[in-house]
Structures are given as C-alpha cells and as structure tokens.
C-alpha cells in the first residue's frame, strides 16, 4: 500500500488559499506544481488512480492474444484479448518477484515473465512455474495477476485502478459534443481501419506542461511555421475552443489552408475538418480530420519527466502516401518541435525564477479550465 501524503506536509509546499486566488485571477498554477515530488505523488493518488485512461482501441486488440501495455502513473498495466475473445486488463507485475510480465504491444499465446519463467494465461491465471512440485508455493489460484477495471466506449478501450465513477460519468458531455461537431466515431465500426504506427516519446517535462501546450494554438504561428502552420489555417481557431464538465474540451477545427485543399478531396477526408482534437480527462487527446485518426496519452514519470504515446490510424479511403506524409508532418515533426518547447518551459519552471504567470482569456481558455480541474482534484489533499 502506498502511504498517503499528509495535508500538513503539503501545506508546507504550497498555500492552497494562494492557489485559489491565482486561478481566480486568471494566472497559472504555481511553478511548484510542475517540479515538486510531493505534488506528483498527490496526482498519483487523487487523479491517476481514480480516473479512466485510454489504453488502445479494438483495432489493435482485435484477435485473441493481442495485447498492449501502458502505465497509469506508477502502475504498469497490460490489456489483452483472451482466447474466448474477452478483453481483460491486469496489473503488469509478476506475483513472484515483481518484474513486469510483458513489454510493448503485439500478440502472444500466454503472459510469461522473463525473470523466472512464471507463466500466466490470457485470463490472468497462473498456469506454470518452473520447479513447482518442490517449490512449496501457495495454490496457483492465489497467485494470478491482479485484475483492473476495463470498459469500452466507441471502440476505445479504457482502464482504471480505483475508479470513482463509471467511464460514461467521467466522459460527461464529451460524446454529445463530439457528435455535435461532426465526429463520426470511426472506431465503432473498424472494418478497414488501419493501424499506421506508434509514436513514442520520453520527454523531460512535467505531463501538465505538455498537455497545456496541446490545449492552445496561441503558440502555433511562432513555434510551428513550417510544419503545422504550413498545413492549417489557425488564425481564428482559439475562438472555437470549447470546455465542458469533467475537465474535457474540444479544440479546433483547423481548416486546411486553401492551397492544400485540392490535395485532399472530400471523399478522402474522413471528416469535415483538416484537424480537430478532443480532450479526455486527465491525459488523452483524440485527434481527427484529413490527417487520419490519432490518439495520444500522456503518462507521468515523476515531476520532471513523462512519456507520450501516440497511435495513428487511417480510414479505408485514406491509406496512401499523401496521408502518410501529412501524418508525419502533423504528428512526428510537429511533436518534435513541441517537445523542444516544453522541455525549455520545464527548465524555466525549475529555475526558481518563475512563480506564476498570466493567461490569455480568449486564447488559453482550455488551459485555464485544465488547471482549475487539476486543482479541484488535488485540493482535498491539502485539507
């Protein structure tokens, strides 16, 4: 069991009344929220262990034995489709000596730990131990992998460790907002959907810094002039930012620039947008448009580092070289620019020379709402 952090110790890190006042005045969270280990531990307890988080889609989990791995803050998770076709999720920690049982994504016939060879079925039950006859072990049924909660919505697979509410309660208004803005939920009917590949980045920045950068395009003209800015017209996109309950939001749409539209006729678009994204609390972005479909998950790795996992997909009419080039510009090249930005921001936050800054009332709407949601989740820990 992880020890809870005491409220008195947290109040020595930051004054909750000060945070209330800063956010009410439209200023950012104090820098300590991005640099202090006690804040990261509190996020683990009060945000990540309680929230549903995206693991993958039914596209890459279609066949028996298909699996994906992820981390919910400090907890390794594996999601696998068993031999009966049932999706299951487990803590990806061997019940023998605590090594992760399996890594990466792929297809397997069982889950075998590479440390001592303990083998678990796709249903999580312990099925084999080298030398078990003389090992004097407890019964196998007591040594299976620990299950975690799993739900599927619109072809998207979510997992949770200690959920406080159902997945649909957490999503709140998001499904209705997505429908109202033209999203057609392509993962519900996956025939022909193609998995294009995974983008995996380890970033020297707090997960919130990266998400906040993704929640506004105020920075796009200066930071992405030759990549994202060359493809999309974002001159008025900040006016289309929409936030709603449970920390969600939609951002965009970005229309393609006029000179780009002839290269992407309507029948290839798969969407009315060049690019649009939806935020699922606490750490997921759903991206759609001419660029295909993509899903991004931001995994914390302590106060000053994170892992971002992105997966790209194409609809049947979109699989061609032009789309691949566009996806590379949108998700690979632009992401590399964003990584450089957020790592420099993290350096500024850790400098000790920055406390809290102002935010734009129109261009950073989603950033403001995100920070308020973070604080609303963490504040009970200070009481």
Order of alpha helices (4+ residues) and beta strands (2+ residues): alpha-alpha-alpha-beta-beta-beta-beta-beta-beta-beta-beta-beta-beta-alpha-alpha-beta-alpha-alpha-alpha-beta-beta-beta-alpha-beta-beta-beta-beta-alpha-alpha-alpha
